Amino acid sequence: MNIVFMGTPDFAVPTLKKLCESGHNILAVYTQPDKPVGRKQVLTPPDVKVCALENGLEVFQPTSLKDDNSYEELKALNPDLIVVVAYGKILPKNILDIPRLGCVNVHGSLLPKYRGASPIQSAVLSGDKVSGVTTMFMGEGLDTGDILLRSETEIGENETSAELFDRLALLGADLLLETVEKLSRGEITPVKQDESQATYTKKITKDMCPINWSEPNEKIHNQVRGLQTWPVALTKLDGKDLKIHSTFLCGKQGEAGSVISLDPLTVACGEGSLVIDELQLSGKKRMKSDAFLLGHPLSIGARLG
């Protein structure tokens, strides 16, 4: 099958690799333009571009798909299918209509739940026990297209959004390949999404980071897991920002925000408490809590927040 691939971040790379290994003809890869990264603002290519060039694929990086040049360019490629994974740009209707089999998207949730840009973080922040990936035909709405296939996976009690992200990227690659094969044989019947079950995700921002220790331990634990590895949940220690990278649930009780144990480092919440496994003081390296306590001694009753 002749395929045009569209994607940008590392989440899309496993799918592109699978397609390259599958024997399908990848006509071209579309990705976002290179962007300046880091303090020195070094112009850096997207992960998908790096993967595409390593596999000898032609790469296009238009700033928009809404102009006539992009349309004519894609039309000339004459793809059977366009595969989209976290591309980051809206495909206008005239682009959606080009491939004879349509445009298929891989989305990191069990649609219609968690439409939008942060489905994986949202699942962890909400404390969901199950997540998954969905392949769907793309329409003009936001993740509203007909569902093709879905694949579920359990979320671990201590699994972070970053860890789930990596697993769903691989799961999505396998599901996309299965979708392409079944589409080519006419073995999939698209199913319309149940709009009554649809939910939408919020943009992940730094406003979500501050921990309110009066909340139940499970909610704070989900916050820590969901905001890993960016922007990271945080609290205050002696007026300085203290990032909390990983925690474990604990049933011990105490005054919310107070240290109730040093071995292991445990902080009381509104309900229950949390064992702090990894943390990072502003301007310092991320480290295990026992190593942290060697250089920053705390006492029982010390307050965070």
Secondary structure, 3 states (H helix, E strand, C coil): CEEEEEECCHHHHHHHHHHHHHCCEEEEEECCCCEEECCCCEEECCHHHHHHHHCCCCEECCCCCCCHHHHHHHHHHCCCEEEEECCCCCCCHHHHCCCCCCEEEEECCCCCCCECCCHHHHHHHCCCCEEEEEEEECCCCCCCCCEEEEEEEECCCCCCHHHHHHHHHHHHHHHHHHHHHHHHCCCCCCECCCHHHCCECCCCCHHHCECCCCCEHHHHHHHHHHCCCCCCCEEEECCEEEEEEEEEEECCCCCCCEEEEECCEEEECCECEEEEEEEEECCCCCEEHHHHHHHCCCCCCCECC
